């Protein structure tokens, strides 16, 4: 199910009015298990209070607009640590980060690739893989790119101390 462009614009205006960025509006599930999800971010990330505020404001707007004829759940969240890259700008912003790129089914050369994101240049997503080789993937065939967090490194830094 798609969200009407006019509703998307209203949600965008609401989120931007709080100094935040609306990364995605998606409707997932069906029937009473439908979820209308807003993914928001800010220059320094977002906190729980910001998500709650946007949720209250969006809920009031959605009560008026009534975009889904049956019961649904509104979810407002941050993109998370292993976030999706949503825009071309994200490929520049997160250059140097480890990512996993999944390709669209029609792209037959590679299904997925992981490595350090070098950026997006001339329509190509550039990665440095573990062997030190540069991989170039056509941006228009990318299905999804996500940051990869090195959980072992994060947890090894946090030693338990009784």
Rosetta constraint file for C-alpha pairs under 8 A:
AtomPair CA 1 CA 27 HARMONIC 5.91 0.50
AtomPair CA 1 CA 28 HARMONIC 7.48 0.50
AtomPair CA 2 CA 26 HARMONIC 7.24 0.50
AtomPair CA 2 CA 27 HARMONIC 6.70 0.50
AtomPair CA 3 CA 7 HARMONIC 6.71 0.50
AtomPair CA 3 CA 8 HARMONIC 6.48 0.50
AtomPair CA 3 CA 25 HARMONIC 7.46 0.50
AtomPair CA 3 CA 26 HARMONIC 7.31 0.50
AtomPair CA 3 CA 27 HARMONIC 7.41 0.50
AtomPair CA 3 CA 67 HARMONIC 7.44 0.50
AtomPair CA 4 CA 8 HARMONIC 6.26 0.50
AtomPair CA 4 CA 67 HARMONIC 7.94 0.50
AtomPair CA 5 CA 9 HARMONIC 6.16 0.50
AtomPair CA 6 CA 10 HARMONIC 6.37 0.50
AtomPair CA 7 CA 11 HARMONIC 6.20 0.50
AtomPair CA 7 CA 65 HARMONIC 7.68 0.50
AtomPair CA 8 CA 12 HARMONIC 6.04 0.50
AtomPair CA 8 CA 25 HARMONIC 7.29 0.50
AtomPair CA 9 CA 13 HARMONIC 6.12 0.50
AtomPair CA 10 CA 14 HARMONIC 6.20 0.50
AtomPair CA 11 CA 15 HARMONIC 6.19 0.50
AtomPair CA 11 CA 22 HARMONIC 7.86 0.50
AtomPair CA 11 CA 58 HARMONIC 6.83 0.50
AtomPair CA 12 CA 16 HARMONIC 5.99 0.50
AtomPair CA 12 CA 21 HARMONIC 7.64 0.50
AtomPair CA 12 CA 22 HARMONIC 5.82 0.50
AtomPair CA 13 CA 17 HARMONIC 5.93 0.50
AtomPair CA 14 CA 18 HARMONIC 6.94 0.50
AtomPair CA 14 CA 54 HARMONIC 7.69 0.50
AtomPair CA 14 CA 57 HARMONIC 7.57 0.50
AtomPair CA 14 CA 58 HARMONIC 7.53 0.50
AtomPair CA 15 CA 19 HARMONIC 6.94 0.50
AtomPair CA 15 CA 20 HARMONIC 5.54 0.50
AtomPair CA 15 CA 21 HARMONIC 6.25 0.50
AtomPair CA 15 CA 22 HARMONIC 6.12 0.50
AtomPair CA 15 CA 40 HARMONIC 7.62 0.50
AtomPair CA 15 CA 54 HARMONIC 6.70 0.50
AtomPair CA 16 CA 20 HARMONIC 4.96 0.50
AtomPair CA 16 CA 21 HARMONIC 5.74 0.50
AtomPair CA 16 CA 22 HARMONIC 7.22 0.50
AtomPair CA 19 CA 42 HARMONIC 7.10 0.50
AtomPair CA 20 CA 40 HARMONIC 6.71 0.50
AtomPair CA 20 CA 41 HARMONIC 5.76 0.50
AtomPair CA 20 CA 42 HARMONIC 4.68 0.50
AtomPair CA 20 CA 43 HARMONIC 7.58 0.50
AtomPair CA 21 CA 40 HARMONIC 5.54 0.50
AtomPair CA 21 CA 41 HARMONIC 5.17 0.50
AtomPair CA 21 CA 42 HARMONIC 5.83 0.50
AtomPair CA 22 CA 38 HARMONIC 7.19 0.50
AtomPair CA 22 CA 39 HARMONIC 6.14 0.50
AtomPair CA 22 CA 40 HARMONIC 4.68 0.50
AtomPair CA 22 CA 41 HARMONIC 6.66 0.50
AtomPair CA 23 CA 38 HARMONIC 7.63 0.50
AtomPair CA 23 CA 39 HARMONIC 5.41 0.50
AtomPair CA 23 CA 40 HARMONIC 5.50 0.50
AtomPair CA 23 CA 41 HARMONIC 6.93 0.50
AtomPair CA 23 CA 86 HARMONIC 6.51 0.50
AtomPair CA 24 CA 37 HARMONIC 7.76 0.50
AtomPair CA 24 CA 38 HARMONIC 5.81 0.50
AtomPair CA 24 CA 39 HARMONIC 5.11 0.50
AtomPair CA 24 CA 40 HARMONIC 7.28 0.50
AtomPair CA 24 CA 86 HARMONIC 7.71 0.50
AtomPair CA 25 CA 36 HARMONIC 7.22 0.50
AtomPair CA 25 CA 37 HARMONIC 5.69 0.50
AtomPair CA 25 CA 38 HARMONIC 4.76 0.50
AtomPair CA 25 CA 39 HARMONIC 6.57 0.50
AtomPair CA 26 CA 36 HARMONIC 5.87 0.50
AtomPair CA 26 CA 37 HARMONIC 5.26 0.50
AtomPair CA 26 CA 38 HARMONIC 6.77 0.50
AtomPair CA 27 CA 34 HARMONIC 6.88 0.50
AtomPair CA 27 CA 35 HARMONIC 5.65 0.50
AtomPair CA 27 CA 36 HARMONIC 4.58 0.50
AtomPair CA 27 CA 37 HARMONIC 6.23 0.50
AtomPair CA 28 CA 34 HARMONIC 5.72 0.50
AtomPair CA 28 CA 35 HARMONIC 5.31 0.50
AtomPair CA 28 CA 36 HARMONIC 6.67 0.50
AtomPair CA 28 CA 37 HARMONIC 7.80 0.50
AtomPair CA 29 CA 33 HARMONIC 5.70 0.50
AtomPair CA 29 CA 34 HARMONIC 4.39 0.50
AtomPair CA 29 CA 35 HARMONIC 6.21 0.50
AtomPair CA 30 CA 34 HARMONIC 4.59 0.50
AtomPair CA 31 CA 70 HARMONIC 6.86 0.50
AtomPair CA 31 CA 71 HARMONIC 7.26 0.50
AtomPair CA 31 CA 72 HARMONIC 7.72 0.50
AtomPair CA 32 CA 70 HARMONIC 6.76 0.50
AtomPair CA 32 CA 71 HARMONIC 5.17 0.50
AtomPair CA 32 CA 72 HARMONIC 5.81 0.50
AtomPair CA 33 CA 71 HARMONIC 7.80 0.50
AtomPair CA 33 CA 72 HARMONIC 6.36 0.50
AtomPair CA 33 CA 73 HARMONIC 7.47 0.50
AtomPair CA 34 CA 71 HARMONIC 7.33 0.50
AtomPair CA 34 CA 72 HARMONIC 4.81 0.50
AtomPair CA 34 CA 73 HARMONIC 6.33 0.50
AtomPair CA 35 CA 72 HARMONIC 5.53 0.50
AtomPair CA 35 CA 73 HARMONIC 4.73 0.50
AtomPair CA 35 CA 74 HARMONIC 5.92 0.50
AtomPair CA 35 CA 75 HARMONIC 6.81 0.50
AtomPair CA 36 CA 72 HARMONIC 6.92 0.50
AtomPair CA 36 CA 73 HARMONIC 6.10 0.50
AtomPair CA 36 CA 74 HARMONIC 4.93 0.50
AtomPair CA 36 CA 75 HARMONIC 6.12 0.50
AtomPair CA 37 CA 74 HARMONIC 6.02 0.50
AtomPair CA 37 CA 75 HARMONIC 4.68 0.50
AtomPair CA 37 CA 76 HARMONIC 5.86 0.50
AtomPair CA 37 CA 77 HARMONIC 7.65 0.50
AtomPair CA 38 CA 74 HARMONIC 7.87 0.50
AtomPair CA 38 CA 75 HARMONIC 6.19 0.50
AtomPair CA 38 CA 76 HARMONIC 4.77 0.50
AtomPair CA 38 CA 77 HARMONIC 6.41 0.50
AtomPair CA 39 CA 76 HARMONIC 5.95 0.50
AtomPair CA 39 CA 77 HARMONIC 5.10 0.50
AtomPair CA 39 CA 78 HARMONIC 5.53 0.50
AtomPair CA 39 CA 79 HARMONIC 5.93 0.50
AtomPair CA 40 CA 46 HARMONIC 7.37 0.50
AtomPair CA 40 CA 51 HARMONIC 7.78 0.50
AtomPair CA 40 CA 76 HARMONIC 7.23 0.50
AtomPair CA 40 CA 77 HARMONIC 6.17 0.50
AtomPair CA 40 CA 78 HARMONIC 5.24 0.50
AtomPair CA 40 CA 79 HARMONIC 6.74 0.50
AtomPair CA 41 CA 45 HARMONIC 5.35 0.50
AtomPair CA 41 CA 46 HARMONIC 5.57 0.50
AtomPair CA 41 CA 78 HARMONIC 5.82 0.50
AtomPair CA 41 CA 79 HARMONIC 6.85 0.50
AtomPair CA 42 CA 46 HARMONIC 5.71 0.50
AtomPair CA 45 CA 78 HARMONIC 7.48 0.50
AtomPair CA 46 CA 50 HARMONIC 6.25 0.50
AtomPair CA 46 CA 51 HARMONIC 7.10 0.50
AtomPair CA 46 CA 78 HARMONIC 6.18 0.50
AtomPair CA 47 CA 51 HARMONIC 6.44 0.50
AtomPair CA 47 CA 78 HARMONIC 7.88 0.50
AtomPair CA 48 CA 52 HARMONIC 6.08 0.50
AtomPair CA 49 CA 53 HARMONIC 6.09 0.50
AtomPair CA 50 CA 54 HARMONIC 6.16 0.50
AtomPair CA 51 CA 55 HARMONIC 5.99 0.50
AtomPair CA 51 CA 76 HARMONIC 5.75 0.50
AtomPair CA 51 CA 77 HARMONIC 6.08 0.50
AtomPair CA 51 CA 78 HARMONIC 7.57 0.50
AtomPair CA 52 CA 56 HARMONIC 6.24 0.50
AtomPair CA 52 CA 76 HARMONIC 7.50 0.50
AtomPair CA 53 CA 57 HARMONIC 6.30 0.50
AtomPair CA 54 CA 58 HARMONIC 5.85 0.50
AtomPair CA 54 CA 76 HARMONIC 7.24 0.50
AtomPair CA 55 CA 59 HARMONIC 5.87 0.50
AtomPair CA 55 CA 74 HARMONIC 7.41 0.50
AtomPair CA 55 CA 75 HARMONIC 7.29 0.50
AtomPair CA 55 CA 76 HARMONIC 5.83 0.50
AtomPair CA 56 CA 60 HARMONIC 6.40 0.50
AtomPair CA 57 CA 61 HARMONIC 6.44 0.50
AtomPair CA 58 CA 62 HARMONIC 5.97 0.50
AtomPair CA 59 CA 63 HARMONIC 6.06 0.50
AtomPair CA 59 CA 74 HARMONIC 7.35 0.50
AtomPair CA 60 CA 64 HARMONIC 6.70 0.50
AtomPair CA 61 CA 65 HARMONIC 6.23 0.50
AtomPair CA 62 CA 66 HARMONIC 5.33 0.50
AtomPair CA 62 CA 67 HARMONIC 6.76 0.50
AtomPair CA 68 CA 72 HARMONIC 7.36 0.50
AtomPair CA 79 CA 83 HARMONIC 4.95 0.50
AtomPair CA 79 CA 84 HARMONIC 6.98 0.50
AtomPair CA 81 CA 147 HARMONIC 7.27 0.50
AtomPair CA 81 CA 148 HARMONIC 7.95 0.50
AtomPair CA 81 CA 149 HARMONIC 6.95 0.50
AtomPair CA 82 CA 146 HARMONIC 5.96 0.50
AtomPair CA 82 CA 147 HARMONIC 4.75 0.50
AtomPair CA 82 CA 148 HARMONIC 5.50 0.50
AtomPair CA 82 CA 149 HARMONIC 6.24 0.50
AtomPair CA 83 CA 146 HARMONIC 5.43 0.50
AtomPair CA 83 CA 147 HARMONIC 5.59 0.50
AtomPair CA 84 CA 144 HARMONIC 6.92 0.50
AtomPair CA 84 CA 145 HARMONIC 5.65 0.50
AtomPair CA 84 CA 146 HARMONIC 4.29 0.50
AtomPair CA 84 CA 147 HARMONIC 6.55 0.50
AtomPair CA 85 CA 90 HARMONIC 5.54 0.50
AtomPair CA 85 CA 91 HARMONIC 6.87 0.50
AtomPair CA 85 CA 144 HARMONIC 7.42 0.50
AtomPair CA 85 CA 145 HARMONIC 5.59 0.50
AtomPair CA 85 CA 146 HARMONIC 5.92 0.50
AtomPair CA 85 CA 147 HARMONIC 7.54 0.50
AtomPair CA 86 CA 90 HARMONIC 6.48 0.50
AtomPair CA 87 CA 91 HARMONIC 7.16 0.50
AtomPair CA 88 CA 92 HARMONIC 7.14 0.50
AtomPair CA 88 CA 120 HARMONIC 7.28 0.50
AtomPair CA 89 CA 93 HARMONIC 6.12 0.50
AtomPair CA 90 CA 94 HARMONIC 5.86 0.50
AtomPair CA 91 CA 95 HARMONIC 6.07 0.50
AtomPair CA 91 CA 117 HARMONIC 7.54 0.50
AtomPair CA 91 CA 119 HARMONIC 5.24 0.50
AtomPair CA 91 CA 120 HARMONIC 5.82 0.50
AtomPair CA 91 CA 125 HARMONIC 7.85 0.50
AtomPair CA 92 CA 119 HARMONIC 5.27 0.50
AtomPair CA 92 CA 120 HARMONIC 6.62 0.50
AtomPair CA 94 CA 117 HARMONIC 7.20 0.50
AtomPair CA 94 CA 119 HARMONIC 7.77 0.50
AtomPair CA 95 CA 116 HARMONIC 7.57 0.50
AtomPair CA 95 CA 117 HARMONIC 4.98 0.50
AtomPair CA 95 CA 118 HARMONIC 5.14 0.50
AtomPair CA 95 CA 119 HARMONIC 5.19 0.50
AtomPair CA 96 CA 116 HARMONIC 5.70 0.50
AtomPair CA 96 CA 117 HARMONIC 5.30 0.50
AtomPair CA 96 CA 118 HARMONIC 5.97 0.50
AtomPair CA 97 CA 116 HARMONIC 5.46 0.50
AtomPair CA 97 CA 117 HARMONIC 5.60 0.50
AtomPair CA 97 CA 147 HARMONIC 6.90 0.50
AtomPair CA 97 CA 148 HARMONIC 7.78 0.50
AtomPair CA 98 CA 114 HARMONIC 7.28 0.50
AtomPair CA 98 CA 115 HARMONIC 5.38 0.50
AtomPair CA 98 CA 116 HARMONIC 4.32 0.50
AtomPair CA 98 CA 117 HARMONIC 5.97 0.50
AtomPair CA 98 CA 147 HARMONIC 5.90 0.50
AtomPair CA 98 CA 148 HARMONIC 5.37 0.50
AtomPair CA 98 CA 149 HARMONIC 7.30 0.50
AtomPair CA 99 CA 114 HARMONIC 5.64 0.50
AtomPair CA 99 CA 115 HARMONIC 5.71 0.50
AtomPair CA 99 CA 116 HARMONIC 6.17 0.50
AtomPair CA 99 CA 117 HARMONIC 6.24 0.50
AtomPair CA 99 CA 145 HARMONIC 6.64 0.50
AtomPair CA 99 CA 146 HARMONIC 5.45 0.50
AtomPair CA 99 CA 147 HARMONIC 4.33 0.50
AtomPair CA 99 CA 148 HARMONIC 4.99 0.50
AtomPair CA 100 CA 112 HARMONIC 7.02 0.50
AtomPair CA 100 CA 113 HARMONIC 5.74 0.50
AtomPair CA 100 CA 114 HARMONIC 4.29 0.50
AtomPair CA 100 CA 115 HARMONIC 6.73 0.50
AtomPair CA 100 CA 145 HARMONIC 5.67 0.50
AtomPair CA 100 CA 146 HARMONIC 5.46 0.50
AtomPair CA 100 CA 147 HARMONIC 6.50 0.50
AtomPair CA 100 CA 148 HARMONIC 6.56 0.50
AtomPair CA 101 CA 112 HARMONIC 5.38 0.50
AtomPair CA 101 CA 113 HARMONIC 5.25 0.50
AtomPair CA 101 CA 114 HARMONIC 6.18 0.50
AtomPair CA 101 CA 142 HARMONIC 7.00 0.50
AtomPair CA 101 CA 143 HARMONIC 7.66 0.50
AtomPair CA 101 CA 144 HARMONIC 5.91 0.50
AtomPair CA 101 CA 145 HARMONIC 4.35 0.50
AtomPair CA 101 CA 146 HARMONIC 6.62 0.50
AtomPair CA 102 CA 111 HARMONIC 6.08 0.50
AtomPair CA 102 CA 112 HARMONIC 4.33 0.50
AtomPair CA 102 CA 113 HARMONIC 6.73 0.50
AtomPair CA 102 CA 142 HARMONIC 6.19 0.50
AtomPair CA 102 CA 143 HARMONIC 5.54 0.50
AtomPair CA 102 CA 144 HARMONIC 5.22 0.50
AtomPair CA 102 CA 145 HARMONIC 6.20 0.50
AtomPair CA 103 CA 107 HARMONIC 6.42 0.50
AtomPair CA 103 CA 110 HARMONIC 7.04 0.50
AtomPair CA 103 CA 111 HARMONIC 5.31 0.50
AtomPair CA 103 CA 112 HARMONIC 5.75 0.50
AtomPair CA 103 CA 141 HARMONIC 5.87 0.50
AtomPair CA 103 CA 142 HARMONIC 4.49 0.50
AtomPair CA 103 CA 143 HARMONIC 4.83 0.50
AtomPair CA 103 CA 144 HARMONIC 6.87 0.50
AtomPair CA 104 CA 111 HARMONIC 7.54 0.50
AtomPair CA 104 CA 141 HARMONIC 5.48 0.50
AtomPair CA 104 CA 142 HARMONIC 5.75 0.50
AtomPair CA 104 CA 143 HARMONIC 4.83 0.50
AtomPair CA 105 CA 111 HARMONIC 7.42 0.50
AtomPair CA 106 CA 141 HARMONIC 7.85 0.50
AtomPair CA 107 CA 111 HARMONIC 7.39 0.50
AtomPair CA 107 CA 141 HARMONIC 6.33 0.50
AtomPair CA 114 CA 127 HARMONIC 7.41 0.50
AtomPair CA 114 CA 129 HARMONIC 6.39 0.50
AtomPair CA 115 CA 127 HARMONIC 5.55 0.50
AtomPair CA 115 CA 128 HARMONIC 5.28 0.50
AtomPair CA 115 CA 129 HARMONIC 4.37 0.50
AtomPair CA 115 CA 130 HARMONIC 6.34 0.50
AtomPair CA 116 CA 127 HARMONIC 5.37 0.50
AtomPair CA 116 CA 128 HARMONIC 5.02 0.50
AtomPair CA 116 CA 129 HARMONIC 6.47 0.50
AtomPair CA 117 CA 125 HARMONIC 7.81 0.50
AtomPair CA 117 CA 126 HARMONIC 6.21 0.50
AtomPair CA 117 CA 127 HARMONIC 4.65 0.50
AtomPair CA 117 CA 128 HARMONIC 6.55 0.50
AtomPair CA 118 CA 125 HARMONIC 7.68 0.50
AtomPair CA 118 CA 126 HARMONIC 5.19 0.50
AtomPair CA 118 CA 127 HARMONIC 5.28 0.50
AtomPair CA 118 CA 128 HARMONIC 6.72 0.50
AtomPair CA 119 CA 125 HARMONIC 6.02 0.50
AtomPair CA 119 CA 126 HARMONIC 5.51 0.50
AtomPair CA 119 CA 127 HARMONIC 7.39 0.50
AtomPair CA 120 CA 124 HARMONIC 5.51 0.50
AtomPair CA 120 CA 125 HARMONIC 4.57 0.50
AtomPair CA 120 CA 126 HARMONIC 6.05 0.50
AtomPair CA 120 CA 139 HARMONIC 7.85 0.50
AtomPair CA 121 CA 125 HARMONIC 6.66 0.50
AtomPair CA 121 CA 126 HARMONIC 7.42 0.50
AtomPair CA 123 CA 138 HARMONIC 5.99 0.50
AtomPair CA 123 CA 139 HARMONIC 5.41 0.50
AtomPair CA 123 CA 140 HARMONIC 7.36 0.50
AtomPair CA 124 CA 136 HARMONIC 5.71 0.50
AtomPair CA 124 CA 137 HARMONIC 5.26 0.50
AtomPair CA 124 CA 138 HARMONIC 4.59 0.50
AtomPair CA 124 CA 139 HARMONIC 5.25 0.50
AtomPair CA 125 CA 135 HARMONIC 7.99 0.50
AtomPair CA 125 CA 136 HARMONIC 5.55 0.50
AtomPair CA 125 CA 137 HARMONIC 5.07 0.50
AtomPair CA 125 CA 138 HARMONIC 6.21 0.50
AtomPair CA 125 CA 139 HARMONIC 5.71 0.50
AtomPair CA 126 CA 134 HARMONIC 6.71 0.50
AtomPair CA 126 CA 135 HARMONIC 5.66 0.50
AtomPair CA 126 CA 136 HARMONIC 4.64 0.50
AtomPair CA 126 CA 137 HARMONIC 6.56 0.50
AtomPair CA 127 CA 134 HARMONIC 5.55 0.50
AtomPair CA 127 CA 135 HARMONIC 5.05 0.50
AtomPair CA 127 CA 136 HARMONIC 6.51 0.50
AtomPair CA 128 CA 132 HARMONIC 5.81 0.50
AtomPair CA 128 CA 133 HARMONIC 5.62 0.50
AtomPair CA 128 CA 134 HARMONIC 4.56 0.50
AtomPair CA 128 CA 135 HARMONIC 6.22 0.50
AtomPair CA 129 CA 133 HARMONIC 5.49 0.50
AtomPair CA 129 CA 134 HARMONIC 6.34 0.50
AtomPair CA 129 CA 135 HARMONIC 6.98 0.50
AtomPair CA 137 CA 141 HARMONIC 7.72 0.50
AtomPair CA 137 CA 142 HARMONIC 7.60 0.50
AtomPair CA 138 CA 142 HARMONIC 6.79 0.50
AtomPair CA 150 CA 154 HARMONIC 6.45 0.50
AtomPair CA 151 CA 155 HARMONIC 6.03 0.50
AtomPair CA 152 CA 156 HARMONIC 5.91 0.50
AtomPair CA 153 CA 157 HARMONIC 6.43 0.50
AtomPair CA 154 CA 158 HARMONIC 6.92 0.50
AtomPair CA 155 CA 159 HARMONIC 7.47 0.50
